[in-house]
Amino acid sequence: MGLLEDDTEIDKAMEEAASIRFGPALRDTFVTLFIYCRPANPLHFWETHEVALCMNLMQWDKVSNPSPPSAVATAGKPRKTGIGFA
């Protein structure tokens, strides 16, 4: 278990950060919360905020033709190919 009983407070912090921060500051906030607050369910924490992070990256990098939503939703998950991960 992380520093808090559940992930409610860090989810709120990340949602607030997504509304006022952009670019590297938003990604730094995500990493800081992930490392120091240690969410109880790290995968759920990522899945909850991955769309905001990916959309922010696309805006930051000025991507005009994003991948289909299914490609964005699976972009951060490792794929098992053969013996190792790709």
Backbone bond lengths (Angstrom), bond angles and torsions (degrees), N, CA, C in turn:
res aa  C-N    CA-C-N  psi(-1)  N-CA   C-N-CA  omega(-1)  CA-C   N-CA-C  phi
1 M - - - 1.454 - - 1.522 108.40 -
2 G 1.317 116.28 145.64 1.458 121.27 -179.89 1.514 112.72 -79.02
3 L 1.308 115.46 -160.48 1.456 120.63 -178.46 1.520 112.67 -70.21
4 L 1.314 118.07 -25.29 1.452 122.83 -179.23 1.521 109.97 -113.22
5 E 1.326 116.68 157.90 1.456 121.01 -179.50 1.528 112.51 -62.27
6 D 1.316 116.31 -39.42 1.456 119.72 176.18 1.525 108.61 -139.33
7 D 1.290 116.35 -178.08 1.462 120.70 -173.66 1.528 113.51 -94.01
8 T 1.321 117.68 10.98 1.463 120.86 -176.02 1.522 112.04 -57.67
9 E 1.324 117.69 -47.82 1.466 120.57 -176.55 1.528 112.36 -67.28
10 I 1.326 117.52 -41.11 1.468 117.76 -179.95 1.524 111.24 -73.79
11 D 1.337 117.11 -29.63 1.465 119.50 173.53 1.528 110.05 -64.08
12 K 1.328 116.73 -43.45 1.470 120.69 178.11 1.527 110.43 -62.48
13 A 1.325 116.10 -42.72 1.467 119.84 179.65 1.524 111.04 -61.99
14 M 1.323 117.02 -41.62 1.456 120.67 -179.37 1.527 110.99 -69.12
15 E 1.336 116.78 -39.91 1.465 120.08 177.75 1.525 110.71 -62.80
16 E 1.330 116.30 -41.48 1.462 119.85 177.79 1.529 110.71 -64.73
17 A 1.310 115.98 -42.91 1.469 119.92 179.05 1.527 110.49 -61.29
18 A 1.330 117.38 -40.46 1.467 120.70 -179.15 1.527 111.11 -64.75
19 S 1.329 116.91 -26.79 1.464 119.07 -179.00 1.533 112.54 -82.66
20 I 1.340 118.07 -19.79 1.463 119.05 -176.46 1.527 114.19 -123.66
21 R 1.308 118.61 -12.92 1.463 121.37 -178.31 1.516 110.18 -112.46
22 F 1.310 115.03 162.27 1.455 119.24 177.89 1.518 109.24 -150.80
23 G 1.309 114.54 164.81 1.459 121.23 176.30 1.514 113.33 59.76
24 P 1.320 115.69 -140.06 1.460 120.53 -176.55 1.536 113.53 -58.49
25 A 1.332 117.84 -31.95 1.465 120.17 -179.69 1.525 111.18 -63.39
26 L 1.325 117.62 -39.23 1.465 120.94 178.61 1.524 110.21 -67.92
27 R 1.319 116.39 -44.07 1.472 119.36 179.12 1.526 111.12 -65.49
28 D 1.322 117.31 -38.86 1.465 120.87 176.69 1.529 110.90 -62.14
29 T 1.327 116.71 -40.08 1.462 120.58 178.26 1.517 110.56 -62.69
30 F 1.338 116.37 -44.46 1.467 119.92 179.21 1.526 110.27 -59.61
31 V 1.317 116.93 -47.90 1.470 121.03 -178.01 1.527 110.65 -64.66
32 T 1.315 117.41 -41.92 1.464 120.84 179.33 1.520 110.87 -61.75
33 L 1.327 116.92 -46.79 1.462 120.08 177.71 1.523 111.02 -62.50
34 F 1.323 115.89 -40.95 1.465 120.28 -178.12 1.534 111.25 -64.72
35 I 1.315 117.18 -43.68 1.469 120.85 -175.82 1.520 111.96 -77.01
36 Y 1.338 116.71 -48.84 1.458 119.40 -170.92 1.524 114.80 -89.87
37 C 1.327 117.68 -25.96 1.464 119.68 179.39 1.525 111.96 -96.52
38 R 1.303 116.50 -13.27 1.461 123.20 175.75 1.531 112.89 43.78
39 P 1.322 116.96 79.67 1.468 119.47 179.96 1.526 111.28 -56.60
40 A 1.315 115.43 144.68 1.461 121.21 -179.17 1.528 110.81 -61.84
41 N 1.325 116.55 -35.38 1.460 121.88 179.00 1.535 107.77 -126.45
42 P 1.330 118.08 88.04 1.470 121.12 -175.34 1.531 114.17 -57.50
43 L 1.328 117.37 -39.08 1.462 119.47 -179.88 1.526 110.48 -64.35
44 H 1.308 117.28 -42.56 1.463 120.87 178.23 1.527 110.64 -63.72
45 F 1.330 117.06 -39.69 1.470 120.83 177.58 1.524 110.00 -59.83
46 W 1.334 117.25 -46.19 1.466 121.04 177.56 1.527 110.91 -61.86
47 E 1.336 116.82 -49.26 1.463 120.55 -176.48 1.521 111.76 -63.79
48 T 1.338 117.28 -31.05 1.457 120.93 178.66 1.523 111.74 -68.11
49 H 1.323 117.28 -34.60 1.458 120.79 -172.45 1.528 114.72 -113.07
50 E 1.329 117.65 0.52 1.462 119.43 -175.91 1.522 113.01 -64.75
51 V 1.317 118.35 -36.12 1.468 119.79 -179.23 1.526 109.99 -64.84
52 A 1.342 117.25 -44.64 1.471 119.98 178.85 1.528 110.41 -61.97
53 L 1.323 116.78 -42.00 1.461 120.15 179.85 1.530 111.17 -66.48
54 C 1.316 117.20 -43.60 1.471 120.51 -179.47 1.526 111.42 -67.95
55 M 1.329 116.75 -41.49 1.466 119.56 177.74 1.527 109.73 -63.20
56 N 1.314 116.36 -39.44 1.458 120.37 178.44 1.521 110.81 -63.72
57 L 1.327 116.99 -42.08 1.467 120.38 177.66 1.524 111.22 -61.50
58 M 1.344 116.37 -41.83 1.457 119.64 -179.99 1.526 110.91 -64.60
59 Q 1.336 117.10 -39.41 1.465 120.03 177.93 1.519 110.41 -68.81
60 W 1.332 115.89 -41.78 1.471 121.05 -178.50 1.528 110.44 -63.48
61 D 1.329 116.08 -40.18 1.462 120.89 -178.79 1.526 112.36 -91.05
62 K 1.323 116.64 3.85 1.460 123.62 177.76 1.533 112.41 56.01
63 V 1.323 115.12 48.12 1.463 120.86 176.87 1.521 107.51 -78.56
64 S 1.326 115.88 120.81 1.457 119.13 -177.63 1.527 112.51 -95.22
65 N 1.309 117.81 -19.94 1.453 121.20 -179.04 1.528 109.22 -128.26
66 P 1.340 116.95 80.51 1.464 119.12 -176.67 1.522 111.91 -68.17
67 S 1.315 114.88 160.96 1.457 121.36 175.55 1.518 108.71 -66.72
68 P 1.329 116.71 162.00 1.463 119.34 175.54 1.529 109.99 -57.71
69 P 1.335 118.16 152.49 1.465 120.84 -178.15 1.522 113.75 -52.40
70 S 1.320 118.28 -34.91 1.462 119.47 -179.90 1.527 111.05 -64.97
71 A 1.328 117.78 -33.32 1.462 120.77 178.51 1.522 110.59 -71.84
72 V 1.328 117.15 -37.92 1.460 120.54 177.70 1.519 110.11 -67.07
73 A 1.329 117.04 -41.81 1.460 121.01 -176.98 1.522 112.37 -66.38
74 T 1.331 118.44 -27.10 1.463 120.19 -178.40 1.518 112.60 -103.80
75 A 1.321 117.82 1.31 1.461 120.98 -175.04 1.519 113.03 -61.94
76 G 1.320 118.54 -34.49 1.457 120.70 -175.10 1.508 114.75 -90.68
77 K 1.316 117.76 0.76 1.456 120.76 -176.76 1.523 110.02 -99.82
78 P 1.320 117.14 132.40 1.467 118.61 179.36 1.522 111.16 -66.99
79 R 1.312 115.05 144.13 1.457 120.32 177.04 1.508 108.19 -107.91
80 K 1.299 116.97 133.41 1.452 120.50 178.50 1.510 108.93 -87.84
81 T 1.326 115.24 121.93 1.460 120.62 177.65 1.512 107.75 -130.83
82 G 1.299 115.91 120.52 1.461 119.78 179.02 1.513 111.91 63.91
83 I 1.321 116.42 -124.91 1.460 121.49 -175.94 1.533 111.33 -84.76
84 G 1.327 118.28 -41.51 1.460 120.97 -174.51 1.499 111.75 -113.49
85 F 1.299 115.00 -168.82 1.455 121.14 177.51 1.523 108.84 -99.01
86 A 1.336 114.75 143.05 1.470 120.10 178.09 1.499 109.75 -97.26
